[in-house]
Amino acid sequence: MKEKKNKEIEKIKGKRRRLRGIVVSAKMEKTVKVKVMRVVQHPRYRKYIKKYKNYIADTKGKTYEVGDEVIIEESRPISKLKRWVVVSKV
């Protein structure tokens, strides 16, 4: 029975989204702002456009510099704006 529960937990944990971005701001304690770029095709003109979005991510006490490329993962709400955690530095 315990093995089954562990497998279910792993499945849930495996479905969390991971994004790759660049640290834009590291002024806060235990928190960084990460800019993530994605490429989207325009619906009418079919031209590819770069879209950017900033995410507030928890660092778990590690320090990151502006310009570092990091991977962030979705998590439970940590504060009002923090819903992401920095997993690793690329």
Short mmCIF file of the C-alpha atoms (twelve columns), coordinates in Angstrom:
data_MODEL
# 
_entry.id   MODEL 
# 
loop_
_atom_site.group_PDB 
_atom_site.id 
_atom_site.type_symbol 
_atom_site.label_atom_id 
_atom_site.label_alt_id 
_atom_site.label_comp_id 
_atom_site.label_asym_id 
_atom_site.label_seq_id 
_atom_site.Cartn_x 
_atom_site.Cartn_y 
_atom_site.Cartn_z 
_atom_site.pdbx_PDB_model_num 
ATOM 1  C CA . MET A 1  0.000  0.000  0.000   1 
ATOM 2  C CA . LYS A 2  2.841  2.409  0.832   1 
ATOM 3  C CA . GLU A 3  4.472  1.776  -2.542  1 
ATOM 4  C CA . LYS A 4  1.297  2.793  -4.325  1 
ATOM 5  C CA . LYS A 5  1.099  6.094  -2.411  1 
ATOM 6  C CA . ASN A 6  4.718  6.896  -3.255  1 
ATOM 7  C CA . LYS A 7  4.053  6.315  -6.962  1 
ATOM 8  C CA . GLU A 8  1.014  8.618  -6.838  1 
ATOM 9  C CA . ILE A 9  3.086  11.347 -5.182  1 
ATOM 10 C CA . GLU A 10 5.794  10.989 -7.842  1 
ATOM 11 C CA . LYS A 11 3.188  11.325 -10.600 1 
ATOM 12 C CA . ILE A 12 1.821  14.522 -9.103  1 
ATOM 13 C CA . LYS A 13 5.298  15.953 -8.574  1 
ATOM 14 C CA . GLY A 14 6.302  15.064 -12.141 1 
ATOM 15 C CA . LYS A 15 3.501  17.125 -13.685 1 
ATOM 16 C CA . ARG A 16 4.778  20.452 -12.371 1 
ATOM 17 C CA . ARG A 17 5.761  22.848 -15.138 1 
ATOM 18 C CA . ARG A 18 9.420  23.805 -15.521 1 
ATOM 19 C CA . LEU A 19 10.526 26.953 -17.291 1 
ATOM 20 C CA . ARG A 20 13.937 28.302 -18.247 1 
ATOM 21 C CA . GLY A 21 14.712 31.981 -17.846 1 
ATOM 22 C CA . ILE A 22 17.172 34.702 -16.886 1 
ATOM 23 C CA . VAL A 23 17.363 36.391 -13.481 1 
ATOM 24 C CA . VAL A 24 16.336 40.030 -13.932 1 
ATOM 25 C CA . SER A 25 16.334 41.172 -10.297 1 
ATOM 26 C CA . ALA A 26 17.982 39.732 -7.198  1 
ATOM 27 C CA . LYS A 27 17.413 42.637 -4.791  1 
ATOM 28 C CA . MET A 28 15.069 40.721 -2.473  1 
ATOM 29 C CA . GLU A 29 16.032 38.220 0.212   1 
ATOM 30 C CA . LYS A 30 15.313 34.585 -0.762  1 
ATOM 31 C CA . THR A 31 13.511 35.767 -3.906  1 
ATOM 32 C CA . VAL A 32 14.424 36.486 -7.533  1 
ATOM 33 C CA . LYS A 33 12.541 37.803 -10.543 1 
ATOM 34 C CA . VAL A 34 12.991 35.582 -13.602 1 
ATOM 35 C CA . LYS A 35 12.214 36.629 -17.188 1 
ATOM 36 C CA . VAL A 36 10.962 33.779 -19.388 1 
ATOM 37 C CA . MET A 37 10.752 34.060 -23.173 1 
ATOM 38 C CA . ARG A 38 8.434  32.063 -25.411 1 
ATOM 39 C CA . VAL A 39 7.915  32.143 -29.172 1 
ATOM 40 C CA . VAL A 40 4.324  32.408 -30.438 1 
ATOM 41 C CA . GLN A 41 2.978  32.465 -33.955 1 
ATOM 42 C CA . HIS A 42 0.713  35.400 -34.834 1 
ATOM 43 C CA . PRO A 43 -2.779 34.070 -35.660 1 
ATOM 44 C CA . ARG A 44 -3.291 36.091 -38.844 1 
ATOM 45 C CA . TYR A 45 0.149  36.924 -40.205 1 
ATOM 46 C CA . ARG A 46 1.891  33.668 -39.197 1 
ATOM 47 C CA . LYS A 47 4.985  35.587 -38.097 1 
ATOM 48 C CA . TYR A 48 6.778  34.326 -35.000 1 
ATOM 49 C CA . ILE A 49 6.832  36.790 -32.098 1 
ATOM 50 C CA . LYS A 50 8.852  36.679 -28.869 1 
ATOM 51 C CA . LYS A 51 6.763  37.138 -25.741 1 
ATOM 52 C CA . TYR A 52 8.232  37.718 -22.297 1 
ATOM 53 C CA . LYS A 53 6.807  37.217 -18.822 1 
ATOM 54 C CA . ASN A 54 8.321  37.810 -15.384 1 
ATOM 55 C CA . TYR A 55 7.912  35.255 -12.603 1 
ATOM 56 C CA . ILE A 56 8.699  35.751 -8.909  1 
ATOM 57 C CA . ALA A 57 10.556 32.662 -7.637  1 
ATOM 58 C CA . ASP A 58 11.794 31.457 -4.253  1 
ATOM 59 C CA . THR A 59 15.522 30.664 -3.991  1 
ATOM 60 C CA . LYS A 60 15.496 28.503 -0.829  1 
ATOM 61 C CA . GLY A 61 18.319 30.597 0.655   1 
ATOM 62 C CA . LYS A 62 20.754 30.279 -2.276  1 
ATOM 63 C CA . THR A 63 22.112 33.385 -3.968  1 
ATOM 64 C CA . TYR A 64 21.783 34.198 -7.663  1 
ATOM 65 C CA . GLU A 65 23.185 37.118 -9.657  1 
ATOM 66 C CA . VAL A 66 21.452 39.196 -12.307 1 
ATOM 67 C CA . GLY A 67 21.985 37.510 -15.686 1 
ATOM 68 C CA . ASP A 68 22.149 33.933 -14.365 1 
ATOM 69 C CA . GLU A 69 20.178 31.417 -16.419 1 
ATOM 70 C CA . VAL A 70 17.981 29.298 -14.126 1 
ATOM 71 C CA . ILE A 71 15.261 26.660 -14.245 1 
ATOM 72 C CA . ILE A 72 12.130 27.379 -12.206 1 
ATOM 73 C CA . GLU A 73 9.420  24.908 -11.205 1 
ATOM 74 C CA . GLU A 74 5.807  25.432 -10.262 1 
ATOM 75 C CA . SER A 75 4.995  25.012 -6.561  1 
ATOM 76 C CA . ARG A 76 2.330  25.673 -3.983  1 
ATOM 77 C CA . PRO A 77 1.689  29.360 -3.146  1 
ATOM 78 C CA . ILE A 78 4.545  30.564 -0.932  1 
ATOM 79 C CA . SER A 79 3.366  34.174 -0.643  1 
ATOM 80 C CA . LYS A 80 1.066  36.602 -2.460  1 
ATOM 81 C CA . LEU A 81 3.114  36.564 -5.679  1 
ATOM 82 C CA . LYS A 82 5.509  33.607 -5.265  1 
ATOM 83 C CA . ARG A 83 4.290  30.414 -6.953  1 
ATOM 84 C CA . TRP A 84 7.615  29.247 -8.409  1 
ATOM 85 C CA . VAL A 85 10.838 27.801 -6.966  1 
ATOM 86 C CA . VAL A 86 14.318 27.965 -8.504  1 
ATOM 87 C CA . VAL A 87 15.436 24.376 -9.134  1 
ATOM 88 C CA . SER A 88 18.914 24.873 -10.547 1 
ATOM 89 C CA . LYS A 89 21.336 27.157 -12.307 1 
ATOM 90 C CA . VAL A 90 22.041 26.298 -15.930 1 
# 
